[in-house]
Amino acid sequence: MRLVHDPVADDASRDGTEPETLATTVDLADSLVSQTLGLMFRRSIPDDYGLAFQFDSTKTRDLHMLFVFVPIDAVWVVDGVVQRVETLRPWRGFAREKADLIVELPAGTAADVDPGDRLVLEE
């Protein structure tokens, strides 16, 4: 599974911007245990890695960084449209936003992702 970013082309600096792959290896946190653990206790994250949390409904979802040792980029998505992008610091980061999909990536990976852009998980 891979994660593809498709920027909105309403910004003149983005005209003609092609979709880009943000992560070539994406794991699904699809159990209560994997969702609870997330990226906790990992000492590093590969550059091409993403962890996706898919939910059946859209509601406000929290992320915390307790026991996460590396900074991450977190992206909240509703119906494929990015709602929020946040870089979270180890141990101290916390953020919340409405989402039916949350993706955690190595810090800096989502630097060019903005609210309104599309984010798609592809098989």
N, C-alpha and C positions, 0 to 999 in steps of 0.2 A: 504494500500500500504506500502511496506517496501523497504529499500535500502540495497542492498547486495554488499559487496566488495570482489572481487576475485583477490588476489595478483598474480603477475607474478612470476613464479617459477624459474626464471633464476638466482636468488641469492641463494647461498648455505644455507644461514640462513633461507630461506623461503621454502625449500624443504618440500613437504607434507603439506603445509599450506592449510587449508580448507577455503572456502568462509565464511565470517562472516557478520552478520547483523549489520549495522551501525545505522539504525533507523527503529523502528517498526511502527511509525506513521509519514507518509510523506504527507504533503499537497502540492498540485500543485498550483503554482501561474499562473493561466490560464486566467486571465483577465488583462486588462491594469491597473485597480486599484490595484489588488493584486500584480502585478509585480512592480508597482511603490512603494507601501508600503513595500513590502518584510517583514523584521523583525523590521521595524521602530516602535518605541514607546513601544516595549515589554520590560518589566523589568526583565524577565527571560525566559529561554527556557528549556523545559523538556529534560532530558538526552537522551531519545529515540526518539527525534523529528528531523525531517528534513523538509526543505522547498525547493521544486524543481521548477526550471524554465525551461520548455521545449520549444524549438524553432524549427521552420520548417527548418531552414537553419543554417549552420555554418558560424559564423563571429565573429569578435572581440567584446566581451561583457565586460562592465564595472560593477563593484560593488563599492558602496560607503558605508560608515558607519555613515553618518549624521543621527542623531536622533535614532541611534541604541545604546542601553545602555549596551549591554553585548558583550564580544568578541565572535567571531564565526570562525569556519573553513569553508572556501569556496573551492569548488572543481569544476573545469572546465573540461567538458567531451566532446569528439567528437566521435560519433559512438560507445559509450560504453567504450572508452579508456580514462583514466585520462590524461589530459594535464598539469594541474597545481593544486597544493594544497597550500593554503595560510591561515594562521591565521591572522585575521583582528581585529584591536583594535577598541573599541568604539569611535565614533566621528571622529577619525583620519585616519582610514584605507581606502585605495583605491587600487584597483588592476584591471587588465584587461588581458584577454587572449581569444583566439579563443575557441568557444564552441557552441554546439547545446543543451547542458544541463548544468545547473549550480545547485549545491546543497549547501545549507547553513545548517550547523550543529553546535551544541554547541562546543565551543572551546575544543580541545583535542580529539574529536571524530575521526578525520581523521589523527591522529598522525602516524598511520601505513600505510596510503595510499600514494602511490608514483606514479609519472607519469609512464604511461605504464600499470598500473594495470587496471582491468576492474571494472566498477561500473554499477549496473543494478537496475532499478526500477521494482519491482515485484508487481503484483496485489494481 
